[in-house]
Amino acid sequence: MNASGTFLIVVGVDGSEQSLDAVRWAVDEARLRHGHMRVITARHYPPVPSTVATRFTSPNKSRSTR
């Protein structure tokens, strides 16, 4: 229960059968407890190689030595 007295179940879903089972369980629990449910998801984007040239310098170097 949260501070306002409302029962909240948070469940993550990624499309797998196991996560869909978790959503079904969360629905049943929210109904049983007269609560609310929040479903969250995330998406992973693979890194894309950069075509921009970057220059990294040590943060300890002073400007006068460049």
Residue pairs with C-beta under 8 A, 6 or more apart in sequence:
1 7
1 8
2 8
6 35
6 36
7 30
7 33
7 34
7 35
7 36
8 35
8 36
8 37
8 38
9 26
9 29
9 30
9 35
9 36
9 37
9 38
10 37
10 38
10 40
11 19
11 22
11 23
11 25
11 26
11 37
11 38
11 39
11 40
12 19
12 22
12 39
12 40
12 41
12 42
13 19
13 20
13 22
13 23
13 39
13 40
13 41
14 41
14 42
23 39
26 37
26 39
27 37
29 35
30 36
30 37
57 66
